[in-house]
Amino acid sequence: MPIDPYILLLLATVGVAALFPARGTVADVASGASTAAIALLFFLYGARLSTREALDGLRHWRLHVTVLACTFLVFPLLGLAARGLVPVILTDPLYQGLLFLTLVPSTVQSSIAFTSMARGNVPAAICAGSFSSLVGIIATPLLAASLLGGSGGGFSADSLLKIVLQLLVPFLAGQLLRRWIGGFVTRHKKVLALVDRGSILLVVYTAFSQGMVQGIWHQVSPLRLGGLLVVEAVILAVMLLLTWYGGKALGFGREDRITLQFAGSKKSLAAGLPMASVLFGAHASLAVLPLMLFHQMQLMVCAVIAKRRSHDPRAQVTAPEPAAASRTAAGTGTRSG
């Protein structure tokens, strides 16, 4: 079960923020740079998303609606159920982060990669991840406003305005300019991927610096972190079982059930971190901790499941080849989840 190297970078960034938190003028500069980085991230997301291919995927609407229901309905219901664990297992700030985790969209790249490895429906995974990301730009803030309320770092109409200005407007600008810059984005996707990840690291550094300055890390003990990991493992197990056997009950074939399992059980770190920074402000450090832990957990568990599915004797020989999946994914401009 591999450890994602990017998770190690994120943890290193948290360590730097703990040792050298941004203060005073440096904090102001870092906050401004983080805001610009978030806008850049969502501009690039918009420029990468192929509207034409997303619309082509609508013919498989039952599968996509089921993935969206798992992501934005079943996950939040599990998050709300976890409220009963406060304060015995989870502190209120950790619970708010856990609930936020259940509201963010699904991944794109890792869902495609695991679906391809398990010989599932790769084109459907591409569309499902793209739809989830698109819907999440609107659904996640609205769900946060409804479920987190004032506890989400002071969530208000001003927070919604920030979401529109920092996330939705850049995303729509990227979509509008895709006709002219789409080729450039495709040709330089490796360089722009570094920009993506560097921007997210800056967001993490800024959020955890604010947490260190405010001393909120004294609220978290190793025992509480252990409890959080157990709760997240239970949520992940429930979603993996529900998407697999629920897909069978809904009449989906093996390839579609694989897509449903991997796209419907994941949460996107790349989309969630910038959103948390906007929604939670100075409280974002504890809010993103559950998401960071869940991200690594889902990668490790799904890697094992995908490998087992790839050796399933019932796998169809007509399943998409990894190379073809990669070419298709490149055409849609997928991003890391």
Summary of the structure (lengths in Angstrom):
residues: 337
radius of gyration: 19.1
end to end distance: 17.7
largest distance: 61.0
contacts: 1236
relative contact order: 0.21
helix: 82%
strand: 0%
